[in-house]
C-alpha cells in the first residue's frame, strides 16, 4: 500500500553556519588525490583539487580528452536545437565556461549532466573538455537531481529513470526503495517502462493517478524492473480502451484537446477520494471496468469544455 509522505519542515539555518570556510576547501582532498595518476594515465591533466564547501567531499578539476568522455548510457537523447544553441554561445564567447560533472567508469568518464555541452564541444571540433571529477561513481545515478542544463519533460524523465534502474539492476541486488533519491518518483519507473513500449503515450494524463497509487518496491532491482514492466502493461491496456473511447467521441464531432484527460478523469475511481493509500492493481482494475462501461452517447460537448483546464504537462 502506498504511504503518504510526511512533509518535512526545513529548519532555518543561521547565515554562514554550515560547511567549510573558503580557506578550508583547499585542504585534505584525500580520495580525489588518489585519482590524479589515473587521470594522467588516461591522457588528461589535473588542474586542481578542492573540498566541496558544503559537504566537504573531495573534487578534482581536470581537463580530459574529449573522446574519453561520454554520457551515462541511461541518459535521455540530446536535443539537437539545444546543442546548436550551446555551440553558438561557446563560439560567440570563445570560451567553455561550464565544466561537466564526471565520474571515472573503467577507463572512460561518464557525465550525468553535461551531454548537451559535450555534444556541442564535439561538433565544434574541441580536443578536450574541463570537468569536475567526483571520486564516487554512484553520483552518475543521481542524474535527475544533477541535470539542470535543460528541463526534462515527463517522457525524458521517465525513460531515464527506467533505464537507470535497468543499469543498476545489472550491478546490485538492493531493493528498489533504496534508490528513492535517484529515481525521485515511483510513477517515473512505471511510466518509463510504458514509454519504452509506446513512445507516443500521453503519460501525463495517467501520472496523476499513478502518483497516488504507485510506490517504491521492497524488491531487489532485477525483480522490481520486472514488476515495473507488468504495471506498465496494465497502464497500456487501459490506454488502449481510452483510445477507443476517444475515437468514438471524435466520431460524434468532438475535437477538444482535452478528450483524453476528460476520459481518464471520468474512469479514475480515486479522483475524489481523500484516502492516502491504495492498492495498485485494484485501482487499475476499477479503471479498466469503468472504461468498459463508458457510454459515449451520454457525453455532451459542454461536459468536456467544463472539464478543461490548463494543458497537461508536456510528454
Secondary structure, DSSP 8 states (H G I E B T S, - for coil): --------------TT-SS--TTGGGS--GGGGGGHHHHHHTT-EEEEEEE-TTT--EEEEEEEEGGGEEE-TTS----HHHHHHHHHHHHHHT---S-EEEEEETTEEEESS-HHHHHHHHHTT-SEEEEEEES-GGGGG-HHHH--SS---HHHHHHHHHHHHHHHHTT---BGGGGHHHH--HHHHHHHHHHHH-TT--THHHHHHHHHH----SSBHHHHHHHHHHHHHHHHHHHHHHHHHHHHHHHTT---TTHHHHHHHHH-TTTT---S---HHHHHHHHHHHHHT--GGG--HHHHHHH--S-----
